[in-house]
Amino acid sequence: MGRDVLQSGTIIDGFLVGEKLHVGGMASLWRVTRDDIAFPVVLKTPLILDGDDATAIVGFEMEQMILPQLAGPHSPRCVASGDFERRPYVIMEYIEGVSLLKEFEAAPLSVERVRDIGAKVATALDALHRQHVIHLDIKPSNIILRTSGEAALIDFGLSRHEQLPDLLAEEFRLPMGTGPYISPEQVRGDRSDPRSDLFSLGVLMYHLATGERPFGFPHSRRGLRKRLWRDPIPPRAIRPEIPEWLQEIILRCLEVDPNKRHPTASQLAFDLTHVNDVRITERGRRLERDPLFTAWRRRWKTPFDQAAPATQMAEHMSAAPIVAVCVDLEAGVALTGALRDTVGRILQAMPGARLACLNILKLNRIGINYALDSEGHNIHVNRLVELKDWARPLDRHDAQTTFHVLEASDVAGALADYARANRVDQIVIGARGSSSVRRFLGSVSSRVVAEAACTVTVVRAPAQAGQAEAADEPAVAEQP
């Protein structure tokens, strides 16, 4: 966990910091005030000053991107945000109400209360999906029941906006989510289906109705995969008073195949508010789960690692070329300037291009890798700030330009993998001058040309006073 350096009484961009409300593994929440804001607001800041914080950094960037796009009572209003160059934060509405975590801890609840909560959350999800956002981390602590009655969703660090870059999918390969609630699609690496949120809501309603989790609390990828082939115990086998219509709805949400779930959150909300019209199938009547033989046969037929299907987000991104520029922040002004000029010309020719600015934080194959530099600053954050500084003259401060600090011991392999995983159309990479050692061992740029499944443009700095650059090691920030 990172260290929290905020204190009550601090002034940040005109906001007076008050009491600390909460501290978690990745962020802390503080009450803040400003004279021109009439409603209560809170400041959220990531804990990224020590430890391995890459996920926290990228997740916080996602929340900063998504929150300003949202409107309505089912999400907090975004007031302001701060960049990593000074202090990363987001200031948002403080939602007056009660966390669903309290109801969760009191489970099992009455059937009517489960139905009411499920309908409110489904309505909130419908509002979110209509704004092109999939939450992907629906759980009790991320749901607040407003005093006005609506359910509001918070914490969008793992979310995906269909019309914005998905930084988490681009930089990480492991399933993202909270173990008990993560959907089968997320286990397989697909973050593009809004029905994943319906699965998570099904898990939540199952627990509220029975007091038990349908898939336990898995801590490994193997444990997560079990939900792909093993059906949960029917709720009515745990609590016989649960009506068939509620079991029908819950088990439909928990179907492995998203095509068998409700097609939209609005249809799920409709069923939960018109329970007499719910059509009861074998799902609602069953009292036992499938025999073990059936489950094992299904397990052997389940393709655990099948490729994620084509998604709306992938189609959106493929409508324009994706250009990845790999920046060596240690290469000197001449080379980094030439690299930026080349990228500028490409963007001029293709104004609809998506630009991904990359820097590689090279890890030691043997020995210790430190998260902080000698002055106690987070190396990952420093590189992110420097990368944004490099790109500032390009004047592309929009959702079509993103920044990534990748951590890897094999630089060329990491670049090729990134390009392949993210359907990059063109890599632009800088190369320093030639040397006999580089010619013998092979440079990073030559390996990228050989391994990348896309166009690669190699840029050299203009010769200065007849001097060539000393080495040929592009886009690498060595980690001490």
C-alpha positions as CSV (number, residue, x, y, z in Angstrom):
1,M,0.0,0.0,0.0
2,G,1.2,3.5,-0.8
3,R,1.7,6.2,1.8
4,D,-0.9,8.9,2.1
5,V,0.7,12.3,2.3
6,L,-2.4,14.5,2.4
7,Q,-3.3,16.3,5.7
8,S,-6.4,18.1,6.9
9,G,-6.1,21.8,6.3
10,T,-4.2,21.5,3.0
11,I,-5.3,23.7,0.1
12,I,-5.3,21.9,-3.3
13,D,-6.3,24.0,-6.3
14,G,-8.6,26.1,-4.1
15,F,-10.2,23.1,-2.3
16,L,-9.7,22.9,1.5
17,V,-9.0,19.4,2.6
18,G,-11.0,18.2,5.6
19,E,-11.3,14.9,7.4
20,K,-10.2,11.6,5.9
21,L,-13.3,9.4,5.1
22,H,-11.7,6.2,3.9
23,V,-8.4,4.6,3.0
24,G,-8.2,1.4,0.9
25,G,-5.5,-0.5,-0.9
26,M,-5.4,1.8,-3.9
27,A,-6.8,5.2,-2.9
28,S,-8.0,7.4,-0.1
29,L,-11.1,9.7,0.2
30,W,-11.1,13.1,1.9
31,R,-13.9,15.6,2.5
32,V,-13.1,18.9,0.7
33,T,-14.9,22.2,0.4
34,R,-14.7,25.3,-1.9
35,D,-16.8,28.4,-1.5
36,D,-18.4,28.3,-5.0
37,I,-19.6,24.6,-4.6
38,A,-22.9,24.3,-2.8
39,F,-23.2,20.5,-2.6
40,P,-20.8,18.2,-0.6
41,V,-17.8,16.9,-2.5
42,V,-14.9,14.5,-1.8
43,L,-11.4,14.2,-3.1
44,K,-10.0,10.8,-4.2
45,T,-6.3,10.3,-4.6
46,P,-4.4,7.1,-5.5
47,L,-1.8,5.6,-3.1
48,I,1.1,5.3,-5.5
49,L,4.2,6.4,-3.6
50,D,5.7,3.0,-3.0
51,G,5.2,-0.6,-3.9
52,D,4.1,-2.1,-7.2
53,D,1.4,0.5,-8.2
54,A,1.1,0.1,-12.0
55,T,-2.5,-1.1,-11.8
56,A,-3.5,1.6,-9.3
57,I,-2.0,4.3,-11.6
58,V,-3.7,3.0,-14.8
59,G,-7.0,2.4,-12.9
60,F,-7.0,6.0,-11.6
61,E,-6.3,7.3,-15.1
62,M,-9.4,5.3,-16.3
63,E,-11.5,6.9,-13.6
64,Q,-10.3,10.4,-14.5
65,M,-11.3,9.7,-18.1
66,I,-14.7,8.2,-17.4
67,L,-16.2,10.2,-14.6
68,P,-16.5,13.5,-16.5
69,Q,-18.5,11.6,-19.2
70,L,-21.2,10.5,-16.8
71,A,-24.4,12.3,-15.9
72,G,-27.5,11.6,-13.9
73,P,-28.3,10.4,-10.4
74,H,-26.7,6.9,-10.8
75,S,-23.1,8.2,-10.6
76,P,-21.3,11.0,-8.8
77,R,-20.9,14.3,-10.5
78,C,-17.3,15.0,-11.4
79,V,-16.1,18.5,-10.3
80,A,-12.3,18.6,-11.0
81,S,-9.2,16.5,-11.4
82,G,-5.5,16.9,-11.1
83,D,-2.8,15.4,-13.3
84,F,0.1,13.2,-12.2
85,E,2.5,16.1,-13.0
86,R,1.6,17.7,-9.6
87,R,-0.9,15.6,-7.6
88,P,-3.3,13.1,-9.1
89,Y,-6.8,13.5,-7.7
90,V,-10.4,13.6,-8.7
91,I,-13.0,15.7,-6.9
92,M,-16.6,14.4,-7.1
93,E,-20.0,14.7,-5.5
94,Y,-20.3,13.1,-2.1
95,I,-23.3,10.8,-2.4
96,E,-25.7,11.1,0.5
97,G,-26.9,7.6,1.4
98,V,-26.0,4.2,2.7
99,S,-23.5,1.8,1.2
100,L,-25.0,-1.5,0.1
101,L,-22.2,-3.2,2.1
102,K,-24.3,-2.8,5.3
103,E,-27.2,-4.8,3.7
104,F,-24.8,-7.3,2.3
105,E,-23.4,-8.0,5.8
106,A,-27.0,-8.5,7.1
107,A,-27.9,-11.2,4.4
108,P,-30.0,-13.1,3.9
109,L,-32.6,-10.4,3.4
110,S,-36.3,-10.7,2.7
111,V,-37.4,-11.5,-0.8
112,E,-39.0,-8.1,-1.3
113,R,-35.8,-6.4,-0.2
114,V,-33.7,-8.4,-2.6
115,R,-36.1,-7.6,-5.4
116,D,-36.1,-3.9,-4.6
117,I,-32.2,-3.7,-4.4
118,G,-31.8,-5.7,-7.6
119,A,-34.3,-3.5,-9.5
120,K,-32.5,-0.3,-8.3
121,V,-29.1,-1.5,-9.3
122,A,-30.3,-2.8,-12.7
123,T,-31.8,0.6,-13.3
124,A,-28.5,2.2,-12.5
125,L,-26.7,-0.2,-14.8
126,D,-29.1,0.6,-17.6
127,A,-28.3,4.3,-17.2
128,L,-24.6,3.6,-17.2
129,H,-24.7,1.3,-20.3
130,R,-26.7,4.0,-22.2
131,Q,-23.7,6.3,-21.6
132,H,-21.4,3.7,-23.2
133,V,-19.8,2.6,-19.9
134,I,-19.4,-1.0,-18.5
135,H,-18.7,-0.9,-14.8
136,L,-16.9,-4.3,-14.5
137,D,-16.6,-4.2,-10.7
138,I,-20.2,-4.4,-9.4
139,K,-20.0,-5.3,-5.7
140,P,-21.7,-4.1,-2.5
141,S,-19.0,-1.5,-1.6
142,N,-19.3,0.1,-5.0
143,I,-23.1,0.7,-4.7
144,I,-24.7,3.5,-2.6
145,L,-28.4,3.8,-2.0
146,R,-29.2,7.5,-2.1
147,T,-31.5,9.1,0.4
148,S,-33.7,10.0,-2.6
149,G,-34.0,6.3,-3.4
150,E,-31.8,5.6,-6.4
151,A,-28.8,3.4,-6.5
152,A,-25.6,5.1,-7.4
153,L,-22.5,3.4,-8.7
154,I,-19.0,4.5,-7.7
155,D,-15.4,3.5,-8.3
156,F,-14.8,3.4,-12.0
157,G,-11.2,2.3,-11.9
158,L,-11.8,-1.0,-13.6
159,S,-14.5,0.3,-16.0
160,R,-14.5,0.5,-19.7
161,H,-16.0,3.3,-21.9
162,E,-16.8,2.0,-25.4
163,Q,-15.7,5.3,-27.0
164,L,-12.5,5.7,-25.1
165,P,-9.2,3.7,-25.0
166,D,-9.2,0.8,-22.5
167,L,-5.9,1.3,-20.8
168,L,-6.3,-1.7,-18.5
169,A,-6.9,-4.1,-21.4
170,E,-3.9,-2.6,-23.3
171,E,-1.4,-2.9,-20.4
172,F,-2.4,-5.9,-18.5
173,R,-3.3,-9.5,-19.4
174,L,-4.8,-10.9,-16.2
175,P,-8.5,-10.8,-15.5
176,M,-9.6,-7.6,-13.8
177,G,-12.3,-7.6,-11.2
178,T,-13.3,-8.8,-7.7
179,G,-13.1,-12.6,-7.4
180,P,-16.6,-13.5,-6.3
181,Y,-18.3,-11.2,-8.9
182,I,-16.1,-11.4,-12.0
183,S,-17.9,-12.7,-15.1
184,P,-16.9,-15.6,-17.3
185,E,-16.1,-13.2,-20.1
186,Q,-13.7,-11.3,-17.8
187,V,-12.1,-14.5,-16.8
188,R,-11.4,-15.1,-20.6
189,G,-10.1,-11.6,-21.0
190,D,-13.1,-9.9,-22.7
191,R,-14.0,-6.6,-21.1
192,S,-16.4,-5.5,-23.8
193,D,-19.8,-7.0,-22.9
194,P,-22.2,-5.0,-20.8
195,R,-23.9,-8.2,-19.7
196,S,-20.8,-8.8,-17.5
197,D,-22.4,-6.3,-15.1
198,L,-25.6,-8.4,-15.1
199,F,-23.6,-11.5,-14.1
200,S,-22.1,-9.5,-11.2
201,L,-25.5,-8.3,-10.1
202,G,-26.7,-11.9,-10.2
203,V,-23.9,-12.8,-7.8
204,L,-24.9,-10.0,-5.5
205,M,-28.6,-10.9,-5.5
206,Y,-27.7,-14.6,-4.9
207,H,-25.8,-13.6,-1.7
208,L,-28.5,-11.1,-0.5
209,A,-31.1,-13.9,-0.9
210,T,-29.2,-16.8,0.6
211,G,-26.4,-15.4,2.7
212,E,-23.8,-17.4,0.6
213,R,-21.7,-16.7,-2.4
214,P,-22.5,-18.8,-5.5
215,F,-18.8,-19.3,-6.5
216,G,-17.1,-18.8,-3.1
217,F,-14.2,-16.3,-2.9
218,P,-11.5,-17.5,-5.3
219,H,-8.0,-16.2,-5.1
220,S,-6.5,-17.8,-8.2
221,R,-7.2,-17.9,-11.9
222,R,-7.9,-21.6,-11.5
223,G,-10.5,-20.8,-8.9
224,L,-12.1,-18.2,-11.2
225,R,-12.3,-20.6,-14.1
226,K,-14.5,-23.0,-12.1
227,R,-17.5,-20.8,-12.8
228,L,-17.1,-21.6,-16.5
229,W,-18.2,-25.2,-15.9
230,R,-19.6,-25.6,-12.4
231,D,-23.1,-24.3,-11.8
232,P,-24.0,-22.8,-8.4
233,I,-26.3,-24.5,-5.9
234,P,-29.9,-23.3,-6.7
235,P,-30.9,-20.6,-4.2
236,R,-34.1,-22.4,-3.3
237,A,-32.0,-25.4,-2.1
238,I,-30.5,-23.1,0.5
239,R,-33.7,-21.1,1.4
240,P,-36.9,-22.9,0.3
241,E,-39.0,-19.8,0.9
242,I,-37.3,-18.1,-2.1
243,P,-39.9,-18.0,-4.9
244,E,-39.3,-19.6,-8.3
245,W,-39.4,-16.2,-10.0
246,L,-36.5,-14.9,-8.0
247,Q,-34.4,-18.0,-8.6
248,E,-35.3,-17.8,-12.3
249,I,-34.0,-14.2,-12.5
250,I,-30.8,-14.9,-10.4
251,L,-29.8,-18.0,-12.3
252,R,-30.5,-16.4,-15.6
253,C,-28.0,-13.6,-14.6
254,L,-25.5,-16.3,-13.7
255,E,-25.5,-18.1,-17.0
256,V,-22.0,-18.7,-18.4
257,D,-23.1,-17.7,-21.9
258,P,-24.0,-14.0,-21.9
259,N,-26.5,-14.7,-24.7
260,K,-28.6,-16.6,-22.2
261,R,-28.8,-13.7,-19.8
262,H,-31.1,-10.8,-20.0
263,P,-30.1,-8.9,-23.2
264,T,-30.1,-5.5,-21.3
265,A,-30.1,-4.2,-17.8
266,S,-33.4,-2.5,-18.5
267,Q,-35.1,-5.9,-19.3
268,L,-33.6,-7.3,-16.0
269,A,-35.1,-4.3,-14.1
270,F,-38.4,-4.9,-15.9
271,D,-38.5,-8.5,-14.7
272,L,-37.7,-7.4,-11.1
273,T,-40.5,-4.9,-11.1
274,H,-43.1,-7.2,-12.9
275,V,-42.4,-10.4,-11.1
276,N,-45.8,-11.9,-11.9
277,D,-44.9,-11.8,-15.6
278,V,-41.6,-13.7,-15.2
279,R,-41.7,-16.9,-17.2
280,I,-40.6,-19.8,-15.1
281,T,-38.3,-22.4,-16.7
282,E,-36.3,-25.3,-15.4
283,R,-33.9,-22.7,-13.9
284,G,-36.5,-21.5,-11.5
285,R,-37.8,-24.9,-10.5
286,R,-34.5,-26.8,-9.9
287,L,-33.5,-27.8,-6.4
288,E,-30.1,-29.4,-7.2
289,R,-27.2,-28.4,-9.3
290,D,-26.0,-30.6,-12.2
291,P,-24.5,-34.0,-11.4
292,L,-20.8,-34.0,-11.0
293,F,-20.4,-36.2,-14.1
294,T,-22.2,-33.5,-16.2
295,A,-20.1,-30.7,-14.7
296,W,-16.8,-32.6,-15.4
297,R,-17.8,-33.3,-19.0
298,R,-18.6,-29.6,-19.4
299,R,-15.2,-28.8,-17.9
300,W,-13.3,-30.8,-20.4
301,K,-15.2,-29.2,-23.3
302,T,-14.8,-25.6,-22.0
303,P,-12.1,-23.6,-23.9
304,F,-10.7,-21.7,-20.9
305,D,-8.3,-19.5,-23.0
306,Q,-10.4,-18.9,-26.1
307,A,-9.7,-15.6,-27.8
308,A,-12.1,-12.8,-26.9
309,P,-14.7,-12.2,-29.6
310,A,-14.7,-9.1,-31.8
311,T,-16.2,-6.3,-29.8
312,Q,-17.8,-3.0,-30.4
313,M,-14.8,-1.3,-28.8
314,A,-12.4,-3.2,-31.1
315,E,-14.5,-2.2,-34.2
316,H,-14.5,1.4,-33.0
317,M,-10.7,1.4,-32.6
318,S,-10.1,-0.3,-35.9
319,A,-12.0,2.4,-37.8
320,A,-8.8,4.5,-37.7
321,P,-5.1,3.5,-37.7
322,I,-3.4,3.0,-34.3
323,V,0.1,4.5,-34.1
324,A,2.4,3.5,-31.2
325,V,5.4,5.7,-30.6
326,C,8.1,4.3,-28.3
327,V,10.0,7.2,-26.6
328,D,13.5,6.9,-25.1
329,L,13.4,9.6,-22.4
330,E,17.2,9.2,-21.9
331,A,18.1,9.6,-25.6
332,G,18.8,13.3,-25.8
333,V,17.0,16.3,-27.3
334,A,18.0,15.6,-30.9
335,L,16.6,12.1,-31.1
336,T,13.5,12.7,-29.0
337,G,12.8,15.9,-31.1
338,A,13.2,14.0,-34.4
339,L,10.9,11.3,-33.1
340,R,8.3,13.9,-32.2
341,D,8.6,15.5,-35.6
342,T,8.1,12.2,-37.4
343,V,5.0,11.5,-35.3
344,G,3.7,15.0,-36.0
345,R,3.9,14.4,-39.7
346,I,2.1,11.0,-39.4
347,L,-0.7,12.6,-37.5
348,Q,-1.0,15.4,-40.0
349,A,-1.4,12.9,-42.8
350,M,-3.9,10.8,-40.7
351,P,-5.8,13.1,-38.3
352,G,-8.1,10.3,-37.2
353,A,-5.2,8.2,-35.9
354,R,-5.1,6.9,-32.4
355,L,-1.8,7.7,-30.8
356,A,-0.3,5.5,-28.0
357,C,2.8,7.0,-26.4
358,L,5.0,4.3,-24.8
359,N,8.0,4.2,-22.5
360,I,9.7,1.0,-21.3
361,L,10.8,0.7,-17.7
362,K,13.4,-2.0,-18.1
363,L,13.4,-4.6,-15.3
364,N,16.4,-6.5,-14.1
365,R,16.4,-10.2,-15.0
366,I,18.5,-10.9,-11.9
367,G,18.4,-8.8,-8.8
368,I,16.0,-6.4,-7.1
369,N,13.7,-4.0,-9.0
370,Y,12.9,-0.9,-6.9
371,A,9.7,1.1,-7.2
372,L,11.2,4.3,-5.9
373,D,14.2,6.3,-7.0
374,S,17.0,7.6,-4.7
375,E,14.8,10.6,-3.7
376,G,11.8,8.5,-2.8
377,H,9.8,9.3,-5.9
378,N,7.7,6.6,-7.7
379,I,9.7,5.8,-10.9
380,H,6.6,4.7,-12.8
381,V,4.8,8.0,-12.1
382,N,8.0,10.0,-13.0
383,R,8.2,8.3,-16.4
384,L,4.5,8.9,-17.0
385,V,4.9,12.7,-16.4
386,E,8.0,12.9,-18.6
387,L,6.2,11.1,-21.4
388,K,3.3,13.6,-21.3
389,D,5.9,16.4,-21.3
390,W,7.4,14.9,-24.4
391,A,4.1,14.8,-26.2
392,R,2.8,18.2,-25.2
393,P,4.1,20.0,-28.4
394,L,2.0,17.6,-30.5
395,D,-1.1,19.4,-29.0
396,R,-3.2,16.3,-28.9
397,H,-4.9,16.4,-25.5
398,D,-7.9,14.2,-26.3
399,A,-9.1,10.7,-25.7
400,Q,-7.3,9.6,-28.9
401,T,-3.9,10.0,-27.3
402,T,-2.9,7.8,-24.4
403,F,0.3,7.2,-22.3
404,H,1.7,3.9,-21.1
405,V,4.7,3.0,-19.1
406,L,5.3,-0.7,-19.6
407,E,7.5,-2.7,-17.3
408,A,9.6,-5.5,-18.9
409,S,13.0,-7.1,-19.0
410,D,12.8,-7.8,-22.8
411,V,12.2,-4.5,-24.4
412,A,11.8,-5.6,-28.0
413,G,9.6,-8.5,-27.0
414,A,7.4,-6.2,-24.9
415,L,6.9,-3.7,-27.8
416,A,6.1,-6.5,-30.3
417,D,3.6,-8.0,-27.8
418,Y,2.0,-4.7,-27.1
419,A,1.6,-4.1,-30.8
420,R,0.1,-7.5,-31.4
421,A,-2.3,-7.4,-28.4
422,N,-3.6,-3.9,-29.3
423,R,-3.8,-4.2,-33.1
424,V,-1.3,-1.5,-33.6
425,D,-0.9,-0.5,-37.3
426,Q,2.4,1.3,-37.0
427,I,5.3,1.5,-34.5
428,V,7.5,4.6,-34.5
429,I,10.8,4.0,-32.6
430,G,14.0,6.0,-32.2
431,A,17.4,4.5,-32.7
432,R,20.7,5.8,-31.5
433,G,23.9,5.6,-33.6
434,S,25.4,2.3,-34.7
435,S,28.2,0.4,-32.8
436,S,30.1,-2.8,-33.4
437,V,28.5,-4.4,-30.2
438,R,25.0,-3.5,-31.4
439,R,25.8,-4.9,-34.9
440,F,27.0,-8.1,-33.4
441,L,24.2,-8.6,-30.7
442,G,21.4,-6.9,-32.7
443,S,19.7,-3.7,-31.7
444,V,16.3,-3.3,-30.1
445,S,15.0,-1.5,-33.2
446,S,16.1,-4.3,-35.5
447,R,14.4,-6.9,-33.3
448,V,11.2,-4.9,-33.3
449,V,11.3,-4.6,-37.1
450,A,11.8,-8.4,-37.3
451,E,9.2,-9.4,-34.6
452,A,6.4,-6.9,-34.9
453,A,3.4,-7.8,-37.1
454,C,2.9,-4.3,-38.3
455,T,4.8,-1.4,-40.0
456,V,7.8,-0.1,-38.1
457,T,9.4,3.3,-38.7
458,V,12.9,3.7,-37.3
459,V,13.9,7.3,-36.6
460,R,17.5,8.6,-36.1
461,A,18.6,12.0,-34.9
462,P,20.2,14.4,-37.5
463,A,24.0,14.2,-37.4
464,Q,25.5,16.9,-35.3
465,A,29.1,18.1,-36.0
466,G,29.8,14.8,-37.6
467,Q,29.1,13.0,-34.4
468,A,26.9,9.9,-34.3
469,E,25.1,9.0,-31.1
470,A,27.0,6.6,-28.9
471,A,24.6,3.6,-28.7
472,D,21.6,2.1,-30.3
473,E,19.1,1.4,-27.5
474,P,15.8,3.0,-28.2
475,A,12.9,3.8,-25.9
476,V,14.3,2.4,-22.7
477,A,14.3,3.9,-19.3
478,E,16.7,1.9,-17.2
479,Q,15.5,1.1,-13.7
480,P,18.1,1.5,-10.9
